[in-house]
Structure formats: structure tokens, C-alpha cells
Amino acid sequence: MSCSHLSTAWSSSALASSASTTRRRSPPRSGLLVRCSLRELRTRIDSVRNTQKITEAMKLVAAAKVRRAQEAVVSSRPFSEALVEVLYNMNQEIQTEDIDLPLTRTRPVKKVALVVLTGERGLCGSFNNNVLKKAETRIDELKQLGLQYTVVSVGKKGNAYFQRRPYIPLERDLEVSSVPTVKDSQAICDLVYSLFVSEEVDKVELLYSKFVSLVRSDPIIQTLLPMSPKGEICDVNGVCVDATEDELFRLTTKEGKLTVEREKVKIETQPFSPVVQFEQDPVQILDALLPLYLNSQILRALQESLASELAARMSAMSSATDNAIELRKNLSIAYNRQRQAKITGEILEIVAGADALAG
């Protein structure tokens, strides 16, 4: 293998293979590098140095965006807290009534809509692959249960994946902005709302990557519809989490390294004053609140997915930077050895010529 071929092979896979795994690539064999000329080695060293600068810059950008993603979650807390407070107090008002709300209506499941959240870009390790594998696994489970299904894909990577597989029924493919907004979550909310209320599907599940740490994110499946009247969040196994329990993560530095601090927050709901009277029936108010709460849950999932993607990209770019540093070190060693051998050869030629003239 020539030096140019080896350079092309590494440059084409440095950002792909190195970014898709945190394992460090084995150093190239010196036997391949010795065949390169000094000029080619210098060119390769400069190329690797430039690649190292790019991956390191992408790592820093991803770290900054993770912090902004957390700020977006924090900024949405006041609305979420107020919504949960009203939702819980509404349930206290009507807990003795037999209510029938469209979003809480439970019926025999014949068809399931699976909403899959993926990233808009690559170079983020196995982030997208883990979500798509989880989706394939869930689809196989639905097939074994004899249930029909349809997929709502959100994100360019997921859209391309399902479009290449026509045997998977795709209801809609959507794209979101680089920073999730209420407009993005509202588009998803309107779609799943219409599918569920029109009884085209009997259950809606949301698959996204939950942020755990800078090096780990877990794909989870959450039941969106039917909703619990109390606004509880349930997974596919029926395990529900109280909506008043919230979990925040904060990106900080500890001993010069980036770390994540997790914090569980309990939202204290104050009961309404007994003198408060509602102009509308509490059931009608609750019927209007549940779509808002559904929208907030989708927005939160989009923000969690974005934070997981950025953390995965930061980890992948860190691994790619380490690989570039190691390859640059090996190239420098090979360059110095070859340069030393060339200088030694020239000295021997000069000595041999001097001896020939003297003889």
C-alpha cells in the first residue's frame, strides 16, 4: 500500500469509524509508512493535524450545545410546573365523576403508531443506530403479538432509514429544527392526536433516547396515548411515573473534566382556594389541558433526544481527536526515522567519496 492510498483510507474512515466507536484504532504499521517519501509524510502530518483541529472544534461546539439544551429544559419548567399544578387540581375536582375524555379513552389495541425520534445529522457515534435497532425490536414484538403498526419518523436519519425499507409502513416523516421548538412538537402532537381520536390507531408510543450521561443514553419507549387522566407518564410495560417528579441534568466541570450532575425535583402542587369558581365545567377544562400536556411531553422528549445526540457527538469527536493525535505521533516517528536514515546515507556517501579521492 502506498502512502497516498494509506492516507486516503484513513481520511475517509477517521470521522466515520472513529466517530462510531470509542475504541481507539490500532496504530498503523511502520512498514507501510517507510515506503512514503518525506514530502508525502509531511503532507499527511499536515492533513492529520487539520483533521485533529476540526474534530476538536466539533467536540467543543457539541459541549456548548449540550449546555444550551439543558438551559432550554430549565426555561420550559415554569410552564410545565403551572400546567401540572392545574392538571392535578382539576383531577381533585372531578375525581368522583365518571369522565370520558378523548385522549384518555382506552380501547382494545389493534393498531399501534410508533413515533421514532432520531437525529438530523451523523457523526454522533451509535446514537441513531441504537434508536433504530430499538424500533426494529419493537416492530418485531408487535408482529409477534399480531398487532398492526405504523411508524411516524422524526429526524433526517430515521426518515432515510425507513424510506429505504418499504416493507415498514410509514405514516409520515417529519423534520425538526436544530433547536426543538413548540412549533415542532405541535406538528407531532397534531398528527398523533388526529390518528388516535379518529381511531385509526388505538395506541401511540414514543421512542426516543433518554439522556443519562455524557457517554451514555438509553433508548426508551413511552406510551403517549391513551393518557392517564392525572397526566402520569407510562412505559410500554404499564409502569407509570408521577408527572410531579422531574429530573434535571446539569453539565459542570470537576477536576478539569466535564461531568453531569443529576437532580430529581418534586413539583409541589398547592390546592386551589375553595372560593375559586370555574366558568366552564372542569371536564371541559381538563379536555383542553391534556393536549397541552401532551405537547409539553413531546417537546421534552425532543430536548432529551437532542441532548443525547450532542453528548454522543462530543464523545465521538473526542475519540476521533485521540485517534488523530496517535496517528500524527506515529507519522512523526516514521518521518524522523526516514529523515535520519537519509541524512546517514548522505554522510556515508560523502565519506566514501572522500576515501576514494584520498586513495
N, C-alpha and C positions, 0 to 999 in steps of 0.2 A: 504494500500500500504506500503510495507516495504521500509527501507532506500535504499537498493540496487536497488530495482525496480525504486524508485523515481530518484536515481542517473542516472540510465541508460536512463530513459525517458528524463531527462534534457540534458544529454550529447549528445544524438542523435539529439536533436532539437535545441540546443543552437546556433549552427552555421548555421542551416537551417532556422528556424523560426525567430530567432533574426536577421539574415542577410537578410531576405527577407522583413523586415518591420522595420521602425524606431520607431514603438510603443514599449514602454517598457513593458515587461511582468509583470503581477501582481505577487507580492511576494508569495512564497509558504506558505500554511497554516501551522501554528506552530503545529497543531495537528498531521500532518503527520511526522514532524521531531522529535517529542518527542519519537516516537517508535524506533528511531535509537539508537544504543549503542554509547558510547563515541568514541570507536575505529572507527566505521563506519562514525561518524560525522567528525572525524579528517581526515579520508581518503577522504571524499567528499570535505572538505575545501581545502585540498591539490590539489585535481583534479580540482576544480573550479579556484584555483589560477594559475595552469598551463595553463588552458584554457584562462584565462584572459591575461597571458603573450603572448600566441600565437596570439590572436586576436589583441592585441595592437601592436605587431610586424608587423602583416599583414597590419594594418592601416598605420603605418609609411612607410612601403615599398610601399604601394599604393600611398601615398602622394609624395614620392620621384619620382615614375614613372610618376605621373601626370606632375611634373616639367620637366622631360626629354621629355615627349610627347610634351610639349609646345616648348622646345628647338628644337625638330625635325621640328615643323611647321615653326619656325623662320628661321632655317637653309635652308629650301626649298624656302624661299622668294626671294632670288636673281634670281634664275632660273625662278620662276613664274613671277616676275616683267619684266624680259627681254622678256619672251615669250609673255606676254600681250602687251608690247610695240611694238614688231614686228607684232603681230596679228592685232593690231589696225591700224598701219601704212599701212599694206598690204590692209586692207579694204578701207583706204583712196585712195589707188592707183586704186582699181578696183570697187569703189562704183557706177560708172556709167555703169559698164558692167553687162550683164546678165550671172552670173556664175552658173555652175551646178556641185556641189561637192557631192561625195557620202554620207558624214556624215551630210550634210545639206539638203538632199533631203527629201521633205515632200510628203507623200502619204497617201491615206485613211487607217485608222488604222483598221486592222482585228485581229492582234495578238500582244500581249504585253509581253515583257520579264521583269520580276521584279527581280532586284538584291537586295538581303536582306543581310545586314551586321550584324552579331551577334558576341558575344564574344567567346573566346576559352575556358573559364573556368567559373565556377559558383561562388557562394559566393559573388555575387555583387548585392544583393537586387533584385528589379524588373526590372533591366536593360534589360535582354534578353526577359522577358515576355512582356514588353511594345513594343519592336520591333516586336515580333512575332504576338502580337494582332493587331498591325498596319498593318502587312502583311495580316492577315486574313481579316481585314476590307476592304483593298484594293482589295483583291481577290473577295470578295462578290460584291464590286462595279463593277468590270469588268464583273462578271457573269450577274449582272442586266442590264449592257449595251449590253449584248450579244456578248462580245468580247472573243476570245480565249486568253489563257495566259500560260506562263511557268515561272518557278522560277529558278533563279541561286542563290544558297545558299553559303554564305561565312562565315565560322566560325563553330566550332565543335557543339556548342549548336543549331544553326539553322539546321545544317546537320542532327543531331539526331532527331530534331523535324519533319522535312519534310520526313525523311525516315520512320518514324512511321505512316505517313499519305499517303498511296499510291494513294489516290484519288486526290492529288495535283500533277500535272505534274512537275517533277523536271528535268530540263535540265542538270545541273551539280552541284556538291557540291565541294567546294574548301576550303582549309585551308590556313591561312596566319601565318607568324611567329609572335613571341611575340612582335616584333617591326616592324611595316609595312615598307616595302622597295619598291623601284621602281620595283623590280622583281615581288613582289606580285601584285602590281597594274597593271603591264604589262600583267600578266596572265588573269586578269579580263578584261582588255581593249581588248586583242586579241579575247577573247570569244565573247564579245558583238559586237565588230567590225564585226566579221565574221557573226554573226547572223543577223545584220542589213543590211550589204552590200549584202549578199546573199538573202535578202528579206524573210528570214524565219520568222522574226518578223518585224513589222512596227514601233515599238516604244520601247525604253528601258528606264525603270525607276529605280532609285537608292533609296533604303530605308535604312537609317542609323540614328543613334542617334546623334543629334547635341548638342554639349556641351554648356550649358547655365551657370551653376554654379556648385559648389561642391555638392549641394543637388538636382540638377535638370538637366535633359537632355530631350530634346524633339525629339521623332522620326519624321522625315520629309521624304517626297518623292520628289525627284528631277528628272527632265527629263534629261537624258543623251543624248539620240539620238531620233530624229534628233537635231543636234546642231544649234545654231544661228551662222551665218557667223561672227558676231562680238565677238563670244565667251561668250555671255550672259548666265547666269545660270537661268533656269526657273523651277518652280514647276509644279505640275500636273494641276494647275488651269491657267497656262499660265502667271503667274506673274514672270517677269524676274528681275534679279539683275545685275547691271553692273559689268563686270569682274574686272574693275579697282578699285572697292571698296572691301577692305579686312577687316576682323575683327580678332583681336588677343585677346587672354586672357592670363593674367599673374597671376600666383599663388604667393601671398605675405602673409605676416603676419601683422595683425593690432590688437593692444591691446592684443597680445598674442594668437590670433586666426587666423586660416587660412582663407583667403578671396581671391576672384578673382576680378581682375580689367580688364575690357573690354575696348578695344580701336579700333576705326574704322580708317583705314588708306586708303587714296586715293593715288593710284599709278599715278604719273604724267608721261604721255607719251609725249616724245619730238618728234616732226615730223622729218622725215628723211631729210637730206640735199638734195636740188634739184640736186646736182651733182652726187648723188648716183645712180648707174645703176645696174640692176639685170641681171645676166647672164641667168636666167630662167624666164619664164613667171610668173607674180605674182600669177596667179591662181594655177600654179603647186606648188609654194612655200606655198601658203595657204593650199593646199591639203595635204602637208606634215606637216604643223604646227598644224592642227586641231587634228590629232591623238595624238600628244604630249600634247596638251592642255587637251584632254580627259583623258589621263593618269594622268596628274597632278591633275585633279579634283577628280579622283578615289582615288589617294593617299591621298589627303586632307581629303576625306570622311573617309578613313581608320584611319587616325590620329585623326580625331574628334571622331570617334566611340571608339577608344582606350582610349582617354582622358575621355569620358563619362563613360566607363566601370570602369576605375581606380577610378574615383570620386565616383561612386556608390559603389564600393568595400570598399573604405575608409569610406564612411558613414555607410555601413552595419557593418563593423568591429568595428566602434566606438559604434554603438548601441549594438553589442554583448558584447563588453567590459563593457559597462554600466550595462548590464544585469548580467554579471559575478560578478561585484562589488556588486550589490544589493543582489544577491543570496548568495555570500560569507558573506555579513553582516548578513543576516537572519540566515545562518547556524551558524555563530559565536555566535549570541544571543541564539539560541537554545542549542548550546554546553555549553555555560556558565551557562544557567539555569539548564540544566540537571546535570552538574558538581556540581553546588551549591546544588541542591536537593540531590545528592548522598552524598556530604560531610555532609549536615544537617542530613540525615538519619543515617550516621555512628556516628555522635556526639550523636544523640538521643539513639542509641543502647548502646554506651559507658556509658551514663548517667543512662540508665535503668539498665544496668548490675551492675554499682556501687551501685545504690539504692538497688538492690536485695541482693548484698553481705552485705551491711550495715544493711539491715533488718534481 
